[in-house]
Amino acid sequence: MHINKSVFSGLPVVFAALLLGGCATYSSSFKPIEQEIVAHRPAKALELLEKQKLSGKDALLHLLNKAMLLRMMNDYSGSNAQFEMAKKYIEQFNSTSVTEQTASFLVNDSTQSFVGDPFEQIMIHIYAALNYLELNNVDAARVEALQVDVKLRKLASMNKNALLRSDPFARYLSAIIFEDMSDWSDATIAYRKAYEAYQAHSKSYSLTIPTSLKHDLLRMLDFQGLNDERDKLSKQFGISNWKSHKELRQQGEVILFLSNGLAPIKREHTVSRAGIGGQIHRISLPYYEIRKNGFSHARLYVNGSEQPIRTEIVEDINNIAQKTLAANMPAIAARTLARVITKHKTAKEAGKNHGLAGLLVNVVNVITEVADTRSWLTLPGDIHLGRLPLPPGTYNLELELVDHAGHTISRHQYKDVIVKRGRKTYLSHHWVSPAALRRK
Amino acid sequence: MHALKKNIFIMALIAGLATLGGCGGIKVKRTDAGETIDLSGAWNDTDSQQVSKEMIDDMLEQRWLRVFKQKNRGKAPTVIVGDIRNLSHEHINTRTFIADIERAVINSGEVEFVASKGERGEIREERVDQDLHSRADTRKAMGQEIGADFMLQGRINTIIDAVKREQVRYYQVDLTLISLKDNRKVWVGQKKIKKHIEGSGLRF
């Protein structure tokens, strides 16, 4: 009887500890930070992020979110310092840990070090490259393009799923960088690979191949003298007129990268059932909740001219994230099921010796069963691109963000944008609307 | 009294645990700068030093130097280091590489060396300042700079082949010495480094 009493007196402590430590999912803890982001106060969001102090197995989340917030504050070098640390972290923790694997088998998936999904790892290089372009360091952006190529080749050697082994925008951006550096053959190859990646992705979700890419590909093929391929694609695209390489070299070009809203957020779906022997079994699986993104497209005007260019979606992170999770789901579900069985056995064994101990183990097992909802939450839902060829000179540009109903929701001015002959001028912007807090 | 003793005991225990926990702190071991330490397989200080030294040694042994000296009555040529571009897969700090090259060239004593574009700006500012504030006998006049005869340019390239956790990194450093008078390339040097990196698939 004395033993029972001591077990009872310890019970509240155990409960309290578990409730404090294990129950809240990562995505729900991000809410206050998100609220500052939608209110366009990235500095305040960064303050909250620093207070959250994620480390150890969650350190990567901290680095990635910090990098994105610094970008929003126009601190591009600071942002890249975080991305470099993130790359090192992934390199170190990308291998399978024996202890974490065991813990994930016994407790839950969140006990593993977060290294991100392949698309998230690729996004690191994409945003690092955009930062370097913003800093006017095209050489360094090219380093990122080469690193992404190594990463994509590695992914291709490990995955059969077309969605997981290619990334259209990573290729497209690389091509733009190569072209800016006059690496014509590298640019042609990268444009071609981008086109192939868009085709591969369009099999998994609805996606339109950007018109600008079709023009880019035709221009480079034409310049490189790859006439058969050029004619075949020209027919396929239904495009017979494009700005030639020579014409474009006489001009400059403004390239606009627009990050739209916030990436989908992982939530958990939980089912609890009373099973054999009165035990409670709980299964928690993650799913993505798509957030409402601010604009449908944007228009870029030159000095109040009538003819704007319209941006196109070049990376649909919403869909890529969902399809990646769907591809990983069988493995996640299998691990969860194996864990429920193990947990059932441990509770049953404990219950054989003492009824109350069995109950206690069951309670602990149920409370610790949470889904892994960790993901890079400060990524946008999608990325838009606009290409605007212009004669060399200095321009004032106006950007108009347009919502799904066709209303202008926001305007931005770019003063004194310098366009140089044969070169590209890069502009980037991340716009998050308050609607991002709502689900789609 | 009993309660106090118990408290002291608990505090001692906590202090003991805290010290135990602190055992795994940062360890620093000082090493010689010449020692080769490969951590990640990326381009490091050893690569930078080795490549710059070997390439400059090669550059100074070649024909162009003798030809120049013959034509100019034994005068040593003046060289300037231009841009060394990083076209590799890594964010290489080309500034330390340029510094290594400059050191190797100057220490050879075979050629004269002039300050690069960035450095010159500061020195010119100083001369303008001297013109206003320094004593006449210590003042350095403007328009006395030595124009370089040759410019050293270069690029670092890499080829990476990777399968799963295995990687072969191949670095190629190309340096070119160009005559400023007539754009003639008088020397082209090349140095290659190959590294095989194997990452572990398991950790604790």
Interface residues (C-beta under 8 A of the other chain):
Chain A: E84 K88 E91 F93 N94 S95 T96 S97 V98 T99 D139 A140 R142 V143 L146 Q147 V150 R153 K154 S157 M158
Chain B: S40 R85 N86 L87 S88 H89 E90 H91 T158 I160 A162 V163 K164 R165 G199 S200 G201 L202 R203 F204
